[in-house]
Every structure is written in C-alpha cells, then in structure tokens.
Amino acid sequence: MKKQPERPVLITDAARSQEDQLRSRQIRYVTMMGIRAGCLILGAVLISAQPPLLPLWLILCAAGMVFLPWAAVLIANDRPPKSKTHPPAPQPRPHPRAVTQQPDEPAPHRTIDAEP
C-alpha cells in the first residue's frame, strides 16, 4: 500500500491567499523589529563591557537600529508581483449615458429676487 503524503500536492499554480501573504509579511516585520531591539540591547551591553573598538560596534548597532525599521516597513508592505498568467481582473467600464433630445424650449426657471 502506498503512503499518502502529509501535505496535499498543489496541482495548480494559484497565488497564495491574501491572508497567507499578510501573515508572512507580519512575521518578517516582527522578526526585523526583534533584531532591532537586539541591536539596542547589544549596544547597552557593549557600553557597559567596554570592548576594544567600542565606537565601531556602537556605530554598527546604531546603523542596525536606523536601517532595520526602514527595511522592515518596505518589506512588510511589499506584495509579490502579479504574474502574467494571472492578469488583474478587468475593471468595469462606465455605462454611456443615453443621449436625450434637447427640447426646443428651455424649461422655465423660478427666479427669486431679494430686493424689494
């Protein structure tokens, strides 16, 4: 008897659901923010330990704390590109308005005069 695979085989090349994409972007964002917090803690530990080349280590930690939020936001907001095999859904076209014939006489308008 043949063993069944644990995960079903994907027989289509359908795109991942939006919830899956959002979840993976959230995980990447939280991971990068965790690394940023690690840079802050590492900087505090380095200051108290006074290792050799302390300014270099602090510059690297500061660069990580500045660069990582920017990169995390860019990566978190990035969606996978749409493939050519799955073009975007067509947008509905506005319905043309029916052209009505203009009456020969203009419609009477009521005029309100404020002067006595």
N, C-alpha and C positions, 0 to 999 in steps of 0.2 A: 504494500500500500504506500502511496506517495504522500509525503508530509506536506501539509499546507503551509505556505509562508505566513509568518506572523502578521505582516502588513500586506494589504491588498496591492496588487500590481496596478500601477497607473497606466491605463490604456489610452488616455487622451493627453493632449498637451495643453490642457486648460490651465489658465493662470491661477495662482494661489488666490484664495479669498481675501477680501479686504481686511477681515478680522485677523487672519494669519499674518498678513503684511504688517498691520499695525502692531501686533504683538511682538514680532521680531524687531521692529524699529524701536519699540519701547524697551526691550531687553538691551539692545545696543546702547540706547541713550543712558539707561541706568548704569550699565557697566562702565561707560566712559565717565559718568559723574562719580562713580565709586573710585575710579583711578585718579580722578581729580582730587577727591578727598584724601586719597592715599598720598598724593603729592604734598598736600598741606600738612598732613601728619608727619611725613618723612622730613619735610623742611623743619618742623619744630624739633624733631628728634635730632636732626643734624646740628641745629644751633646749640642744643644742649650738650651734644657729644664733642663738638669742635674737631671734626676730622680734618685731615690735610685737604687742601684745595676746596675749602668750605665755600668761597664765593662762587666757584664753578658749579658745585652741587646745588646751591641755592638758586642760581640762575636757571639751571635745568628744571628744578621744581617749580619755579615761578613761570617759566615758559609752558610747562605742562598745565599749570592752573589757568593760564590765559588761553592757550591754544585749544585745550580739550573742550571747553564749553562751546566754542565756535564750531569746532568739528562735529561735536555731538548733535548740535541743532541741525547742521547741514545734513548729516547722515540720517537723523531721525525724520526729517521732512522729505527725504529722497524716496521716491517711489520707483519701482522697477519700470524700465521703458516699455511702452506698448509695442508688441510685436507686430510685424507686417501681416502675419497670418490672422491676427485678431484686430482688425481696424476698429476705431471708435464707432459707436452707434451713430447712425445718421441723425442729424438734428431735424426736427420738424420744420417745414417751410411755412412761412406765414401765408394764410389764405388771402388771395387777392380779393379786394372788396368789389362788390358788384357796382358797376357804374350805372347810376340812375340818371335819367334825363333831367336837366335843369328846367324848372318851369319858366315860362316866358315872363311871368310877372314875379317880382320878388315878393316874398312873404311880408305882410305888414308887421312892423315892429312897434312896440309900445314905447313911447318916449316919455320920460319923467323929467320935468323941468323943476328945478329947485327955486328959481326966482319967482317972486310974487307977480 
